Amino acid sequence: MTLKLFNTLTRQEEDFRPLHGKKVGMYTCGPTVYNYAHIGNLRSYVFADILKRVLDYNGFKVKQVMNITDVGHLASDADSGEDKLEKGARREGKTVWDVARFYETAFKEDVKKLNIIEPRIWARATEHVKEQIKMIKKIEKNGFTYDTPQALYFDTSKIEDYTALSRQKLEDKKIAVRDEVEVDPDKKHPADFVLWFKRVGKYSDHAMHWPSPWGDGFPGWHIECSAMSIKYLGDKFDIHTGGIDHIPVHHTNERAQNLAATGREVVQYWIHNEFLVIGAGEKMAKSGGNFLTLKFLTDKGFDPLAYRYFCLGTSYRKPLGFSWEAMESARAGFERIKSQVAELKGKGKISKEFKDKFLAAINDDLNTPQGLAVLQEVLKSDLSSADKLATIIDFDRVLGLGLDNIKEVEISAAVKKLAEERIFARQNKDWARSDELRAQIEAAGFAVEDEKSGYKIKKK
C-alpha cells in the first residue's frame, strides 16, 4: 500500500519514493527561540511527528534533523527589523545566549508533553556558522551574490524558477518592511535576501557576531537551514517540512540557495501544514493578541495530549479552527477513548482487517481524521477485548496519544459508596437525593452512567 504525500513544489499528491531504499532523510524547520512556542507553532511539529511515525509504520528508517534558530532571524522574515533574539534579550533583561537556551529548553519540554518523538539531530544555528560560511562561499563562487557596505546579498534574478514553491511572479514579489529607512539603498531587488549581515550601522552593536570573508557579522536566517540540512542529510534528501508561512520567503530562499550551491534540487518532497486559525480565519501569531501557549492550555485543565488529539481531527493541509468549545469537544472525545481503552484487557492479536483500513487512511496523505474513525470502528467492533487492545496500541504507533500507557482509573471507596447510595435513592424514587448524589460524585471528578445491570463510574 503506497504512501502518498502532497508535494508543495509540484502541487500534486505523489507516491513516496525515497532516494535510498528504506532510509529516509527528513529536515524539519524548528523554532526561533526568543519566546515560547504558541500552539499554532506546535501544530507544525505535531504534523511532522505524525509524518515521521507514518514513515516508521511503513517500515522506513527516518533520520530527522531539526534546527534551532538562535541568531539571524529578524523581526521581518525579509531582512528588516531587529534580530528576534536581541528583541527577546531586551524584553527580559538577559543576554541573547540566556534567552536562546531558556526558550530552547521550554520548547523541548512542550515537545515531550505532546509525545513528539525528538529528532535524531538538534542543530543550533550558532554552532554551525562555519558550515554556513562555507556554503555562502560556494554560492558566491558560482556567481549568485553581490556585496554592499551593509551585507552580502543573494541575487534572486540569477535563479530562473526562483518562485517555483510559491508560484509567485518575481516582479510581483514585494517584500514589506516596517520602516523604509531600513532598506539598503544598494539592494537591487525587493526579493533579494541577505546571506551575511555586516556588523555596521544599525547592527554595529549586534551581540552575536563572527569573522567572515565579508567582514565581522552574522548569518542571515535562510542560510542556516540549507547548510545544516546538507551537512547532515547530504546534497539530495527526501523530505523538508514546515508551516505554509515558510513557503513564500524562507523555503523559497532556502531552495534558491540549494540550487545556487549544488546546481540541482536538493529536496525531493516539500511538505507543509496549514495554520491554526482563530476568530475570522486569523492565524495565531506572537505579534498578535492571540498568542496561546501549551502551558496556558494545561493551566486551563487540558491534557497536552488532548491538544494533540485536537490536531489529529483535521487534515494537516486544512486550516485548523481553534475555539474553547472545539477544545472542550476534543477533550471529551479523547477522554472517551481513554476510558474505553482502559477497560480492555488481555494480550491479543492485531486485526489485519482493521490494520489494512488504518494503513489505507494514513497512507492517503496522512489522513488522521479517517485514522481516528477506524480506531472508533475497532472499539465498536465484535473483536475480543484483547484483540481490540492490541490493534489500538498498534495504531497508536502513529497517533502518539499514549494509549499504551492508560491504566484503569482507581475509584475511591467514598465515591463507590456515593454511587451505591444513589442506586438506593433511585430504587426508592427519591430523584432529588439521586441528583444530589450525582453532583457529589461529579464534584469528586467522576461521572456515573446508569446501565441495565446497575451503574458505571468513569473519570470525567
C-alpha positions in Angstrom: 0.0 0.0 0.0 1.9 3.0 -1.3 2.3 6.1 0.8 1.1 9.2 -1.0 2.2 12.8 0.0 1.3 16.2 -1.3 4.4 17.9 -2.7 4.3 21.7 -2.5 6.8 22.0 -5.3 4.8 20.1 -7.8 1.3 20.9 -6.3 0.5 17.2 -6.7 -0.1 14.2 -4.4 2.7 11.8 -5.3 3.8 8.3 -4.5 6.5 8.5 -1.9 9.7 7.0 -3.4 12.7 7.5 -1.1 16.2 8.0 -2.6 17.9 5.3 -0.6 15.7 2.3 -0.2 14.2 2.2 3.3 16.3 5.1 4.6 14.6 8.5 4.7 16.3 11.9 5.3 13.9 14.4 6.8 14.5 18.0 7.7 12.1 20.0 9.9 12.1 23.7 10.3 12.5 24.3 14.0 11.7 27.2 16.3 13.3 30.6 16.7 14.0 30.5 20.4 13.2 34.1 21.5 9.8 33.4 23.1 7.6 30.4 24.0 6.2 28.5 21.1 2.5 29.1 20.7 0.0 26.3 20.0 -0.1 27.3 16.3 3.7 26.7 16.1 3.2 23.4 17.8 0.7 22.2 15.3 3.5 22.1 12.8 5.6 19.9 15.0 2.7 17.5 15.7 2.3 17.2 11.9 6.0 16.5 11.4 5.8 13.9 14.1 2.8 12.2 12.5 4.7 12.1 9.2 7.7 10.5 10.8 5.6 8.0 12.6 3.7 7.1 9.4 7.1 6.6 7.7 8.2 4.3 10.5 4.8 2.4 10.4 5.5 1.7 6.7 8.9 0.2 7.6 11.2 3.2 6.7 14.1 4.3 8.9 13.9 8.0 9.4 16.8 10.3 10.1 15.2 13.6 11.2 17.1 16.8 11.7 15.5 19.9 13.3 17.2 23.3 13.5 17.2 25.7 16.5 17.3 29.3 15.2 19.2 31.2 17.8 20.6 34.0 15.5 19.8 35.8 12.3 16.0 35.8 12.3 14.9 39.4 12.1 11.5 40.8 13.1 10.5 40.7 9.5 11.2 37.4 7.6 12.5 39.6 4.8 15.7 41.0 6.3 14.4 44.1 8.2 13.9 45.0 11.8 15.6 43.8 14.9 17.1 40.3 15.4 14.4 38.4 17.3 16.9 37.1 19.9 18.1 40.6 20.7 14.5 41.7 21.0 13.9 38.9 23.5 17.0 39.8 25.4 16.0 43.5 25.7 12.5 42.5 26.8 13.8 40.3 29.6 17.0 42.0 30.6 19.1 38.9 29.8 21.8 38.0 27.4 20.9 36.7 23.9 22.6 33.4 24.8 20.5 33.0 28.0 17.3 33.8 26.2 18.1 31.3 23.5 18.8 28.5 25.9 15.8 29.2 28.1 13.3 29.1 25.3 15.0 26.1 23.6 14.5 24.2 26.9 10.9 25.4 27.1 10.3 24.2 23.5 11.8 20.8 24.2 9.5 20.4 27.2 6.5 21.1 25.0 7.7 18.5 22.5 7.9 16.0 25.3 4.5 16.8 26.7 2.9 16.4 23.2 4.6 13.0 22.9 6.5 14.1 19.9 9.5 11.9 19.1 12.6 14.0 19.3 14.7 14.4 16.1 17.8 12.4 15.8 19.8 15.6 15.5 19.1 19.0 17.0 21.1 21.6 15.1 21.7 25.1 16.6 22.4 27.8 14.0 25.1 29.3 16.3 27.0 26.0 16.3 27.1 25.8 12.5 28.4 29.2 11.5 31.4 27.5 9.9 29.2 25.4 7.6 27.1 28.5 6.7 30.2 30.5 5.7 31.4 27.5 3.6 28.1 27.4 1.8 28.0 31.1 1.2 31.4 30.9 -0.4 30.1 28.3 -2.8 27.1 30.4 -3.7 29.5 33.4 -4.2 31.9 31.4 -6.3 29.0 30.3 -8.6 28.0 33.9 -9.2 24.8 34.3 -7.3 25.8 37.1 -4.9 26.6 40.8 -4.7 28.2 42.8 -2.0 27.1 46.1 -0.4 28.6 48.1 2.5 25.8 46.6 4.7 25.5 43.0 3.6 26.2 40.2 1.2 23.1 39.5 -0.8 21.7 36.6 -2.8 20.8 37.8 -6.3 17.4 36.2 -6.9 17.4 37.3 -10.6 20.0 34.6 -11.2 17.6 31.7 -10.4 15.3 31.2 -13.3 12.5 29.5 -11.3 13.1 31.3 -8.0 9.4 31.3 -7.1 8.5 27.8 -8.1 7.5 26.9 -4.5 5.2 29.9 -4.0 4.1 30.2 -7.7 4.5 34.0 -7.5 5.9 36.1 -10.3 9.2 37.6 -9.3 8.1 41.1 -10.4 5.1 40.7 -8.1 7.1 39.6 -5.1 7.1 42.7 -2.9 8.7 42.4 0.5 7.0 44.6 3.1 9.3 46.4 5.5 8.2 48.2 8.6 10.4 51.2 8.2 11.6 52.3 4.8 14.7 53.8 6.2 15.8 50.3 6.9 16.1 49.4 3.2 19.6 49.1 2.0 19.9 51.6 -0.9 22.3 49.3 -2.7 19.9 46.3 -2.6 19.0 45.6 -6.3 15.5 43.9 -5.9 13.0 43.7 -3.1 13.2 39.9 -3.2 17.0 39.7 -2.9 17.9 38.5 0.6 20.9 38.6 3.0 23.4 35.8 3.2 25.6 37.7 5.7 24.9 40.8 7.7 27.9 43.1 8.4 28.3 44.5 11.8 27.9 48.1 10.7 25.2 50.8 11.0 22.1 49.6 13.0 23.8 46.2 13.5 27.2 47.6 14.8 26.4 46.5 18.3 24.9 43.1 17.4 25.7 40.8 20.3 26.3 37.6 18.3 29.0 38.0 15.6 31.7 36.1 13.8 34.6 36.9 11.5 34.0 36.1 7.8 35.4 36.9 4.3 32.8 39.7 4.1 33.5 41.2 7.4 32.6 40.8 11.0 28.9 40.0 11.3 26.3 37.3 11.4 24.4 35.0 9.0 21.0 35.7 7.5 18.2 33.5 8.6 17.8 31.4 5.5 21.3 30.1 5.1 21.3 28.0 8.3 18.7 25.5 7.0 20.5 25.0 3.7 23.9 24.5 5.4 22.7 22.2 8.2 20.3 20.1 6.2 23.0 19.4 3.6 25.6 18.7 6.3 23.5 16.0 8.0 21.4 14.7 5.2 23.5 15.2 2.0 23.0 17.3 -1.0 20.0 15.3 -2.1 17.5 14.2 0.6 13.9 13.2 0.8 11.6 15.5 2.8 11.6 19.0 4.1 8.7 20.1 6.4 7.3 23.3 7.8 4.3 25.6 8.0 2.8 27.2 4.9 4.1 30.6 6.1 7.6 29.4 5.2 6.7 28.9 1.5 6.9 32.4 0.1 10.1 33.6 1.8 12.1 31.2 3.9 11.7 28.0 2.0 11.7 29.8 -1.4 15.1 31.3 -0.4 16.4 28.1 1.0 15.6 26.3 -2.2 17.4 29.1 -4.2 20.5 28.7 -2.0 20.5 25.0 -2.6 20.3 25.4 -6.3 23.0 28.0 -6.4 25.4 25.9 -4.3 24.8 22.5 -5.8 23.3 23.1 -9.2 20.3 20.9 -8.6 17.2 20.3 -6.5 18.3 19.2 -3.0 14.9 18.4 -1.5 12.7 15.8 -3.2 9.4 16.5 -1.3 8.5 19.8 0.2 5.6 19.2 2.6 3.7 22.0 4.5 1.0 22.2 7.1 -1.8 24.8 7.2 -2.3 27.4 10.0 -4.1 27.1 13.3 -6.7 29.9 13.0 -8.9 31.7 15.4 -11.8 34.1 15.0 -12.4 35.0 11.5 -9.7 32.9 10.0 -6.9 34.8 11.6 -3.7 32.8 12.1 -2.2 32.5 15.5 0.9 34.7 15.9 3.2 36.1 18.6 2.9 39.5 17.1 -0.9 39.5 17.6 -3.1 39.3 20.6 -3.9 35.7 20.0 -0.8 34.0 21.4 -1.7 30.9 23.4 1.0 28.6 24.8 0.7 24.9 25.7 1.1 25.9 29.4 -1.9 28.2 29.1 -3.9 25.2 27.9 -2.7 23.0 30.7 -3.4 25.7 33.3 -6.9 25.7 31.9 -7.1 21.9 32.7 -6.4 20.5 29.3 -4.1 17.5 28.9 -1.4 18.3 26.3 -2.4 15.1 24.5 -6.0 16.4 24.2 -4.4 19.2 22.1 -2.6 16.6 20.0 -5.9 14.7 19.6 -7.5 18.0 18.5 -4.8 18.4 15.8 -5.3 14.9 14.5 -9.0 15.6 13.9 -8.3 17.8 10.9 -6.1 17.1 7.9 -2.7 18.8 8.2 -3.4 20.6 4.8 -6.6 22.3 6.1 -6.8 25.3 8.5 -7.5 24.1 12.0 -10.1 26.4 13.7 -9.4 26.9 17.4 -12.0 27.8 19.9 -12.5 26.8 23.5 -15.7 25.0 22.5 -13.7 22.9 20.0 -11.0 22.2 22.6 -13.7 21.0 25.1 -15.1 18.8 22.4 -11.7 17.3 21.7 -11.0 16.8 25.4 -14.3 14.9 25.8 -13.6 12.8 22.7 -10.1 11.9 23.9 -11.3 11.1 27.4 -14.0 8.8 26.0 -11.3 6.9 24.0 -9.0 6.6 27.1 -11.9 5.4 29.2 -12.8 2.7 26.7 -9.2 1.6 26.2 -8.7 1.4 30.0 -11.4 -1.3 30.1 -9.7 -3.5 27.5 -7.8 -6.5 28.9 -5.5 -9.3 27.7 -2.8 -10.0 25.2 -4.4 -10.4 21.8 -3.6 -10.2 18.1 -3.6 -7.2 15.8 -6.6 -7.3 13.4 -5.3 -7.5 9.8 -8.7 -6.2 8.5 -8.6 -3.1 10.6 -4.8 -2.6 10.3 -5.3 -2.5 6.5 -8.0 0.1 6.8 -5.9 2.2 9.1 -2.9 2.0 6.8 -5.0 3.0 3.8 -6.2 6.0 5.8 -2.8 7.3 7.0 -1.1 6.5 3.6 -3.6 8.7 1.9 -1.6 11.9 2.6 -1.7 11.4 6.4 -5.5 11.2 6.7 -5.5 11.2 10.5 -9.3 12.1 10.8 -10.0 8.8 8.9 -7.4 7.0 11.0 -9.3 8.1 14.2 -12.5 6.9 12.6 -11.0 3.4 12.1 -10.0 3.4 15.7 -13.6 4.1 16.7 -14.7 1.2 14.4 -12.3 -1.1 16.4 -13.8 0.0 19.7 -17.4 -0.7 18.4 -16.4 -4.0 16.7 -17.0 -7.6 17.7 -13.3 -8.2 18.2 -12.3 -9.6 21.6 -11.2 -7.2 24.3 -7.6 -8.4 23.9 -7.6 -8.1 20.1 -9.1 -4.6 20.3 -6.3 -3.5 22.7 -3.6 -5.0 20.5 -5.0 -3.3 17.4 -5.4 0.1 19.0 -1.9 0.1 20.6 -0.6 -0.7 17.1 -2.5 2.3 15.7 -1.0 4.5 18.5 2.4 4.0 17.0 1.2 6.6 14.5 -1.3 8.6 16.6 1.0 9.0 19.6 -1.8 9.5 22.1 -0.2 7.4 24.8 -2.9 4.8 24.6 -0.4 2.1 25.6 0.1 3.7 29.0 -3.5 4.1 30.0 -4.3 2.4 33.3 -7.8 1.7 34.7 -8.9 4.6 36.9 -8.9 3.8 40.6 -12.2 4.7 42.2 -12.1 5.5 45.9 -14.3 3.8 48.4 -16.0 7.1 49.1 -17.1 7.6 45.5 -18.3 4.0 45.3 -20.3 4.5 48.4 -22.0 7.6 46.9 -22.8 5.6 43.8 -24.4 2.8 45.9 -26.4 5.4 47.9 -27.6 6.9 44.6 -28.8 3.5 43.3 -30.8 3.1 46.6 -32.3 6.5 46.2 -33.4 5.8 42.6 -34.9 2.5 43.7 -37.0 4.5 46.1 -37.8 7.1 43.5 -36.1 9.8 45.6 -35.0 11.7 42.5 -33.9 14.8 44.4 -31.5 12.7 46.5 -30.3 10.9 43.4 -29.4 14.2 41.7 -27.7 15.4 44.8 -25.5 12.3 45.0 -24.7 12.6 41.3 -23.5 16.1 41.9 -21.2 14.9 44.7 -19.8 12.2 42.5 -19.1 14.7 39.7 -17.5 17.1 42.3 -15.1 14.3 43.1 -14.0 14.2 39.4 -16.1 11.3 38.3 -19.2 10.7 36.2 -21.8 8.0 36.8 -23.7 6.2 34.0 -26.8 4.1 34.6 -26.9 0.7 33.0 -29.4 -2.2 33.0 -27.2 -4.1 35.3 -26.5 -1.2 37.7 -24.1 1.7 37.0 -20.6 2.5 35.7 -18.3 5.1 37.2 -15.8 6.9 34.9 -13.2 9.6 35.3 -14.6 13.0 34.0 
